[in-house]
Amino acid sequence: MCSKPKLACNRPFYSPVYRSNQVAILHDHFDDQTEYGRMLRRWLDTVKLMLNLGQELYETMQYMKDEGVITQNITDRFGFDDIATAQAGIAEFESAFGKISTDNQVTVVNTALRNVCGKLR
């Protein structure tokens, strides 16, 4: 009986290269036509979308601010109830996105992501 999580028991994991803080230089092949391969592909696609769309959204927000200040324009365009709510919501987004878009060590990433989802979803 396997004591590892269910996904780890079905297929052994082999990585040809040890990657601490390196960018992947070799591609680890997997079959995305299997049930678990599709799950992994969906997750990878979601991460890529989150990073790309997050960067675009962050840059748009910075551009829309009036000398760094959130105004009624941003409030209206994003559909927030008022400027205070817009400031809080955008601060949550910027905090969460800042944690996932840096190469620096950060803490409480999971908490930041859960907070932004809880407050803005």
C-alpha positions, 0 to 999 in steps of 0.5 A: 500500500502506498503511503504517498498522496494518491497522485504520487502513487500512480506514477513515479516521478523522475526529474533529470535535473536538480533545480533549486532556483534555476529556470528549467533548462530541460523539459520534463515530459508527461502525457496530458492525455491521461486523467492526471496529465490533463489535471497537471496541464490545466494547472500549468495553464492556469499558473501561466494565465495568472502570471500573464494576466496579472502582469497586464492587470497590474500595469493597467492599474498603475497606468490608470492611477492619477499620480499613484492615487486611486480615483473615481475613474478606477472605481467606476472602471472596475465596478467598485462601490466607492473609492475606499473599496477600490483602494482596499481591493486593489491593495489586496490584488497588488499584495497577492500579485507582488508575492507571486511575481517576484524572484525574492523570498516572500512569506504568507503567499498562500494567505495572500492568495486566499485573501484576495480570492475571499475579498474579491470573488 
